[in-house]
């Protein structure tokens, strides 16, 4: 008789796309709202389509981050309006730059609980840092060529150094994005595997 063939190891299955927003039990809200069959928490359909979690600890983290962003952007706006004198483009940047920075940071903080944002932050943040690095390079090169300020080759070298330094946080942003995706998938998988905590029997924990 032939020996039974050994079963091939199977890959761990990825968690279901639709899960309870609190205990991560695989569960799809079909009506406007339904209670999770595992933990009995009320899930709204619109929330399940918008968020990947409404776990209280992560909601608090997002709230703290957004409060810090509002405080920082408000302080930056006030500082720029005070320090930039006159009108025109300077005052415009004093208003536009904090709004743009605040929107990007706000959207990024929202990923703590949201499924996605308006723009793909995994690409946006590296592009931001690359553009920040290219700015000094282009400025120094244009200055050196237009007004003969210093050696163009040296200015270009300094600018390229600034660009290379900005590539480090750009790379870190991509690494952070991959780590967060793994964190989110792992948290959902662990919750779906472990299930909600068992309820106490007869009121005794």
N, C-alpha and C positions, 0 to 999 in steps of 0.2 A: 504493500500500500504506500501511496505517496504521502510524505509528511505534509501536514497542513501548512499552507503558506502563511508566513508571518504577515500580519496586517501592517500596511504602510502607515507611518505616523501622519496624522492629519494636522493641518495648520489650525491654529487657534482662530475661531471665527470672529470677525469684527462685530462689535455690538450693533444692534438694530438701529437704524436711522431714527426711528421714533421711539422714545423712551419717556417714562415718567420724569418730570422735571425735578423731582425731589429725591426719589430712591433709585431712578434709572432702570426700573423694571420695563422690559419691552412692552410698549403699550401705545396705541394710536388713538387719539381723540377723534371720533367720527362725528359727533355732534358738536355744538358750540362749547360744551364743557362736559367733562366726565370725571368721576373719581377713579383714581388708580386702583386696580384690583389687588395690588400688593400692599400699599401703605395707606390707601383710602384718602390721599391728598387730592384736592380738587385741581384739575388741570384744564386750562382754557385752550381751545384749539388755536386761537390766534397767538397765544403765548408759546405753544409747542412749536409753531411754525417759525417763530421769531427767535426764541431762546433755545439753548441746549441744556441749560440748567436754571433753576430758581432756588438752588440750595442756599439757605440763609447765610452761611459763612461766606460763600462766594459773592452773594449779593452785597454783603457788608463791605467786602474788599473793593468791589466796583464803586460803591457809594463813596468810600473814603478816597479812592483815586480821583473820582470826578470832583469831589469837594476841593481836593488839593489843586487840581487843574484850574478850577474857577478862581481860587485864591491867587495862584501864581500868575495866571493870565491877567486878572484884574490889576495886580500889582505892577506887572510889566507894562500894561497899557497906561496906567497913571504915570509911571516913570518916564515912558517915552513922550507922553504929551507934555510933561514938565520940562524935560531936557531938550526937546527939539523945538527951537524957537522959529517964529515965522509961520507962514502958511505954505500952500502948494504941495509939492510931492512929499516933503518931509512929514507934514501932518497927515497926509494920506497913508504913508507907510506906518505911522504911529498907530493908526486905527486898523489898517488892513492886515499887517503882519500878525498882531496878537489874535485877530479873528481867525486867520488861516491856521496859525499854530494851535490855537485852542480847539478848532474843529478837528484837526488831525489827532491831537491827543485825546479828545473826547471819544472819537470813534475807536481809537485803539483801546482805551479803557473799557469800552462797551463789549469788546471781545471776551472779557472775563465771563460773561453770561450769554452773549448773543451768538447765533450761529454764523453770521457774516456781517460785514459792514458795507457801506456804499462803495468804497474802493478797497482793493486787495492790499491790506497793510503789509503783507509779506513782501510785496514789490515796492510799495510806496516809500517805506522807510529807507531801504537801501538806496533808492533813487534820490531821496532827499539828501542823504549824506554825500553821495557822489556829486550832486549839484553844488553842495556847499564846498566841497573840495575843489571842484573845477572853477568856482568863482574867483578865488585868488589867483589861480593859474592864468586865466584869461585876462584878469585885470592887470596883473604885473606884466604880462607879455604885451598887452595893448599899450600900457604906459611906456614901456621901454622902447617900443617901436615908434610911438607918436611924438614923444618929447625927449627922446634920447636920455632917458633917466636910467643910468647904470648900464651894465652889460646885459643885453637881451638873453644871452645864454645862461647867465647866473640867475636872472629873474625867472626864467623858465624853470630852472632847476629848483628854485625855492617854491615856485607854484606847484610843481609836480610833487614835491615833498609834502606839501599841504594836502594835495589830492590823495597821496598814498596813506597819509595819516587818517584821512576821513574814510578810507576803505575799510579800516579796522572796525569802527562801529557799524558800518554797512554790513560787513560779514557777520558781526555779532547779532544784528537784527535778524538775519536769515536763520542763524542758529537758534535764536530765541523763539522764532516762529515755529520751527520744527519741534522744539522741546515742548512748546505749549500745545501743539496738536497731539503729541504723544501723551501729555498730561491729561488732556481732555478725553481722549479715547480710553486711556487707562482708568480714569475715574469712572467713566460710564461702564466699562467692562467689570470693574470691581463691584460697583453697585448692583449691576444686573446679576452678577454671580452670587454675591452674598445675600442680597435681598434686604428688606427692612428689618430692623431689630424686632425680636419676638415680643409680643405684648405680654405684660405681667398677668399671671393667673390669679383670679380672685382678688385683684387689687394688691397682691404682694409681689414686689419686684425681686 
